[in-house]
Each structure stands twice: as structure tokens, then as C-alpha cells.
Amino acid sequence: MDEKTKKQQKQQKKTKSKKVTKSNQRQRSTSSTTSKVISNQSFDKIIHDPTRLLILAQLYVVDGVDMVFLKHNLDLTWGNLSSHVSKLEQAGFIDVSKEIVLKKPRTTLKITLLGQERFLDYREKMMKLLL
């Protein structure tokens, strides 16, 4: 190799290492800032699940909803919906009532005061994180 080629290769290596170093610094500073924000916010793990968050959001804006509406509106299976509703009910975030209407069972869900408070708290924390 001649001298000119060696110099070009050295310059290319220096340029690559500088680029990598700068991108690593950006990643480190971004991740450390983000982790501080997230670690200071204690998100409710029950609400943080996307499906349960959608269920609570639906229940927050209406007085009561039956399971059939939620199943179709959120495009969930019966088993998946039932599992998430059970977890929300056990946490005290929703009330579940069952009745017979025209010889068919109807399960109605309503958000509790605790559920409303926790949902608003979660929403507020997410807004602070995103803004």
C-alpha cells in the first residue's frame, strides 16, 4: 500500500469511531434521563396493561357497559375479556353485575370511584411523562 491509501484508511477509522462515540453519548444521556423520569413515576401495574387501560377508558366515559359491547368494541375474545375484567374487579376498579334479560344473561360493568381516581391519576402521570 502506498502512503496516500494508508492515510485515507486511518482517517476513515477515526471518522467512524467519532460517529460511534457521539451516538453512544446521545443514547446514554437519553436513556438516563428517561429512566429517571420513569423510575420517579409509580404506574399502577393493573391499569398499565393496554387491554385493561382500554376497558377502564371505555367505562370512564359511560355510566355502564355490557360485556358484549366491550367484546365487540375492543375486539377481544370472551376469555381474554373475562380475565381482564376479573383482575379489574379484584382490584376494586369496577363493579360487575349479572342479570337475566329476556331469558338471557347480561353482565354489566361500571367503574367504581376508586377506579375513576386511579384512572385519572394514571392519565395525569402519563401526560407528565409525554409532555
Summary of the structure (lengths in Angstrom):
residues: 131
radius of gyration: 25.9
end to end distance: 55.3
largest distance: 92.5
contacts: 320
relative contact order: 0.12
helix: 71%
strand: 14%
